[in-house]
Amino acid sequence: MRNLIGATFLAVGLAAGAGAFAADTPDVEATLDDIRQTFGVVPSFAKNFPEAGLPAAWAEMKAVRLSPDTALSGKEKELIGLAVAAQIPCDYCVHFHTEAAKLHGATEAEIKEAIAIAAITRHWSTVLNGAQLDREDFRKEAAAILDHVRAKQTAAAPKQDKPD
């Protein structure tokens, strides 16, 4: 009986919260209009997304993927998108991110390298996970490798003359 009462209060609370959230979110038609203005069309992936989540999903896409005011450039974002898409794998995403990377100035060499980096990462991830290496030992080895590389970089850096 206690679980039934708790579940009822939870359901009522969630329903009330959902109503309040829906009132605060942009309406779906306004979101679709914004997508159309941004892309020139409303792509099928947007048409097939649940309406309840579309405004938030679009806001996320605009704030991160499409925004020029983020830490990564458009080209870097598209090359990452391509590398991830190649590993998922998602043919749709591979096509789109390849073309979008080119639109942002990526060369064929950069596109090939992004895909190769994804493949190399997947390869060694398979080895590491399959061998079930001790995670703490791995972290210590990684720290030692990075310390070694830092020391080599410091030694190779040009010496700056001290002002007299």
N, C-alpha and C positions, 0 to 999 in steps of 0.2 A: 504494500500500500504506500509506504514511504517513497519508493522509487517512482510510482505512478504520479504522486503529488509533485515530486521534484521535476519529473519529465514535463508535467503540465505547465509548471511555472517557467521552465526553460523554454518550452515552445511558445508560450505567451510573450516572454521577454524577447525571444528572437524575432517573433512576428512584429512586435512593436518597434524593435530596433531596425528591422528591415524597412518598415514604413518610413521611419525617420531618415534613414539613409537614402531611400529612393527620392525623398523630397529634396535632399541636398545635392543630388547628382544631376548633371546636365541631361536633358532628355535625349532620347535615341535619335530623333529626327535632326536635332541640332548637331549631334555627333556625326551622323551620316552626311549632313551638309558640309561639315568641316572636312571630313575625309574626302568628299568629292572636290572641294576647293583645293585641297592639298595635292591629290593624286590625279585629278581630272576625271576620275571615275570612282565608284565605290566597288573595290575589288571583291571577288567572291568570298575571300577569307573573312572579310568584314561582314558580309551578308550572312555568312554561316556561323557567326559567333553569337552566343546567347545575348539577347538584347539587354538583359539585366547587368551584364558585365562589360558591354561594349564601350560605354563612356569611360570607364576606368582604364580599360585596356588601351584605348586610343590615347588617353591622357599620358599613360606611361610611355607609349611609343613616341609621342611627340616630345616628351620631356627628355628622353634618353636617346633613342635611335635617331630621331630626325632633327634634334636640336644641334645647332652649330656651336652652342655655348657650353659644351661639355669638355672633359679632359681629353677625350679621343677625337681625332679628326673623322670626318665621314669615311674617308678611305680606310682608316684603321678599323672602324666599326664594321664596315662591309667585309673586309678581309677576315676579321674574327667571325662574323656571321657565316662566311663561306667555309671556314675551317670547321666550325661546329656543324654546319649543315652536311658537310662531307662525311662526318663521323656519325651522325644520327642514324642513318642517312635520310636526307629529304631532297628528292630531285627538284621539287618546286623551289625550295630555299637555295639549293646550289645554283640553279639557273638565275634566280633573282639577285642573289648576292654577288655572283660573278659579274653580271651586267651592271649592277649598282656600283661595284668596286671600280669598274672601268669608267663609269660616269664620273666618279670622284678622282680619276686620274691614275688608277692602278695600272701597272704594266702587266704584260703576260708573265714576265719573270716574277713579279710580286704575287700574282695569283697562283702560279705554280708553287712558289715557296710557301705560301700560306697553307696550301693543301698538303705539301710535304711535311711541314711542321706538325699539322694535325695528325698525319699518319705516323710520324716518329713518336709523338706523344702517346698515341694509342698503342703503338708497339711496346714501348718501355713500360707503360701502365699495365699492359697485359703480363709482362715479365714480372714486374714488382708484385702485382696482386696474385698472380698464379703461384709465385714462389713463397707467398705469405711471409715476407721479410718482416723482421721486428721493426715496428714503426719508430721507436726511440733510437735504435741503432741507425736507421736510415737518416733520421734528422741529424744525428751527430756526424755522419758521413757527409751529408749535404753541407753542414756548417763548415767542415774541414775543407771541402772542395771550394766553397765560396771564399773562405779565408785565403786559400792558396791563390786563387784567381785575383783577389784584391791585391795581394802582395805583389804579384807579377805586374798588375796594372800600375801600381805605385812605382815600382822599379823602372818601368818603361816610360813613365810620364816624363816629359821634358822638364828639366830643372829650371826654375825661374830665378833669375838673378835677384839678389836682395838689393834694394836701393841703398846707395851710399849715404 
